[in-house]
Amino acid sequence: MKIGVLAVQGDFAAHGRVLEQLGVPWCEVRHPEQLSEISGLILPGGESTTMLKFLFEEGFLEPLRDFARRGGAFFGTCAGAILLAREVTNPHQPSLGFLDISVQRNAYGRQINSFVDRVLSPAFGPPPLEMVYIRAPIITRVGPGVEVLAEHGGHPVLVQQGRCLAATFHPELTEDRRVHERFLQLVESASAR
Ligand code: GLN
């Protein structure tokens, strides 16, 4: 099992360090052909607009759809979650639409650009998950097939639909590995099928 991390912009190196700690083979993904070598793709935090432009220009869109159809798994954090969403507002922008959620970008406003909080997730149990939010989006709608794994302030912040996992916070910037471990289990169960 090899994991790819989209390495255009943003905090892809932090995801790489987590995967190294967990002893998982991984590579930085910059070309669509590389999707054939991996079973899971991480879309990191950063600027979704910049990453989206890159995906368009480098011809990633159809190869990403093929990857999803072949059973590839996705994990998006913050900007990555925005890329996976079906609908994006504030402002509206196109997205991959693999995950049936709507997100509002930069939804916490200027005053609270970044913050850290701890939330107990029923899906993981104690201890609470440490959540780092940086100019984060808010998930404003989840479709019927979407499982909410954690909430913060009444909004879903960690969701899963099929082989797609997304967090509006940054688990790669904390020491808690449970969210990445869940993604790796997802990749393994998808590969086994
Ligand atoms: N504000 C960014 C966006 O809208 C996301 C920020 C992040 O990934 N930390 O794309």
Residues whose N, C-alpha, C, O or C-beta is under 5 A from the ligand:
A	BS01	LIG	G45 G46 E47 S48 T49 T77 C78 A79 R105 N106 I134 R135
